Amino acid sequence: MNRNHLEETRHGEPVHADGDVSTRPERRTLGRRRFLRMAGLGAGTVALAGAGSLTWRAVQEGVFATGIGPAYAAWDQWHPPGHDVLNLVRAAVLAASAHNTQPWLFRAGRDRIDLYADFERGMGSMDPLRREMYLSLGCALENLVLAGPPNGARPTVALMPDPAQPALVARVALETAPATRSPLYSAIPHRRTNRGAYDTGRPLAADAREALTGLLDVDTARLVWFTTGVDRHAFGELTVRATQEIIDDPRQAIDDFSWYRTSWQQIQQTMDGITIDASGQPPLIRAAAKLLGTSLGQNHDGWLRATRDAHVATAAAFGLLAVRDPLDAVQRIQTGRIWQRMHLWATTRGLAMQPLNQVLERIDRERSTELSPQVTDAMAGMLPTGWQPVMAFRIGYPTIDALPSPRRPAEQVRLP
Ligand SMILES: Cc1cc2nc3c(=O)[nH]c(=O)nc-3n(C[C@H](O)[C@H](O)[C@H](O)COP(=O)(O)O)c2cc1C
């Protein structure tokens, strides 16, 4: 999946194939310079004009504005005073979702919230079996449920409650209860997918692994760890190989890139997708990428490099959530809830996490086409018999503070 796919920009090169955006500043600067020369103005004035133009472009592309504007307001306004039922939805929209697609809709009444899948917000060939969509819905559901008690509501969940309505993913009945707080709930606005390098000098403590494993609450889900050198190497190699295969698959490459947001205006409008700021890259590289834009090719080169040199190379451990039946909606939703819970718990402990699902995205691609099941077989060899993978990740201690991703506010995803 497309996450840390920034290409380090090449100095002074006018870039980009598939966006006129990137060529605009160059044209604007040159035009102005030529105009000033023609007008007989000196080099100092030209330099000032150039700097002004660059500054204007930088402001336009949000180089100086990280995590602000309407696209990020949901993070600040997640728990307004009072016990409004909409507060549960405000918490839910801050959940993780594949490619930040936010494939959810909510119908919120006083004593019930229904969670719906928004099938329009799929990822095409990147998620042909909708595995990641249902996992994402599970993530939102977990936040919603965690938000009940702090908002004076005791939730009772029914998953896929109506076979006649496949989009109705969960019905959450709410009973009035005394308000209580919880560390996982408090972690909701602080959780981030961290795509930076992790601290290679700090191994993951065994008790952290045990605590994370202890968060699983259904016997249809299982957490498999890859912690030894051999296991980590095998899973890391397979992840890099799957990344290359996605990039080389024209359909998947396009579907992946379509959720990548390349301009500040686009982020503020769509309030979704993967952004440069969430890439985990250092500030200078992010600034350059925002200024120059990123083509599909550059994006994918950067993704492959980041996967190999940062994500895989610096992980303290890899983990994988497996289920009995990967096509079963309930098992997927339950696993999404578990992932969100694990990530919130890790947040309370200062641990960084990042899903790494390229292998699974290739498995689903193999399953939904005529492709031979090479990645499927390679993965199966790394899992206990009878278990199928649905969500893979890396974990470790962060070396950077990850930045927030945009969100559509609760009001925008609420059904009448
Ligand atoms: C089912 C699922 C699959 C995901 N797969 C990946 C992945 O393969 N690589 C990655 O970097 N992030 C992955 N993510 C993380 C999302 O991209 C991330 O949650 C989203 O962009 C919002 O950012 P946030 O988690 O920082 O709020 C996944 C998340 C979910 C729920």
The ligand as a MOL file (V3000), in Angstrom:
LIG
                    3D

  0  0  0     0  0            999 V3000
M  V30 BEGIN CTAB
M  V30 COUNTS 31 33 0 0 0
M  V30 BEGIN ATOM
M  V30 1 C -6.7660 -2.0980 7.1150 0
M  V30 2 C -5.6350 -1.1080 7.0990 0
M  V30 3 C -4.5500 -1.3180 6.2580 0
M  V30 4 C -3.4850 -0.4210 6.2690 0
M  V30 5 N -2.3750 -0.7010 5.5260 0
M  V30 6 C -1.3160 0.1390 5.5820 0
M  V30 7 C -0.1040 -0.1900 4.9460 0
M  V30 8 O 0.0180 -1.2380 4.3220 0
M  V30 9 N 0.9190 0.6920 5.0360 0
M  V30 10 C 0.8140 1.8650 5.7330 0
M  V30 11 O 1.7730 2.6250 5.7670 0
M  V30 12 N -0.3200 2.1900 6.3710 0
M  V30 13 C -1.3670 1.3540 6.3180 0
M  V30 14 N -2.4990 1.6510 7.0190 0
M  V30 15 C -2.5640 2.8900 7.8050 0
M  V30 16 C -3.4270 3.9230 7.1140 0
M  V30 17 O -2.8370 4.3700 5.9230 0
M  V30 18 C -3.6800 5.0670 8.0910 0
M  V30 19 O -4.4750 4.5770 9.1340 0
M  V30 20 C -4.3690 6.2520 7.4660 0
M  V30 21 O -3.5730 6.8340 6.4770 0
M  V30 22 C -4.7110 7.3100 8.5060 0
M  V30 23 O -3.5650 7.7330 9.1990 0
M  V30 24 P -3.4540 7.5840 10.7760 0
M  V30 25 O -3.5040 6.1320 11.0970 0
M  V30 26 O -2.1200 8.1860 11.1160 0
M  V30 27 O -4.5890 8.3390 11.3960 0
M  V30 28 C -3.5500 0.7560 7.0570 0
M  V30 29 C -4.6510 0.9530 7.9010 0
M  V30 30 C -5.6750 0.0340 7.9300 0
M  V30 31 C -6.8320 0.2540 8.8490 0
M  V30 END ATOM
M  V30 BEGIN BOND
M  V30 1 1 1 2
M  V30 2 1 2 3
M  V30 3 2 2 30
M  V30 4 2 3 4
M  V30 5 1 4 5
M  V30 6 1 4 28
M  V30 7 2 5 6
M  V30 8 1 6 7
M  V30 9 1 6 13
M  V30 10 2 7 8
M  V30 11 1 7 9
M  V30 12 1 9 10
M  V30 13 2 10 11
M  V30 14 1 10 12
M  V30 15 2 12 13
M  V30 16 1 13 14
M  V30 17 1 14 15
M  V30 18 1 14 28
M  V30 19 1 15 16
M  V30 20 1 16 17
M  V30 21 1 16 18
M  V30 22 1 18 19
M  V30 23 1 18 20
M  V30 24 1 20 21
M  V30 25 1 20 22
M  V30 26 1 22 23
M  V30 27 1 23 24
M  V30 28 2 24 25
M  V30 29 1 24 26
M  V30 30 1 24 27
M  V30 31 2 28 29
M  V30 32 1 29 30
M  V30 33 1 30 31
M  V30 END BOND
M  V30 END CTAB
M  END
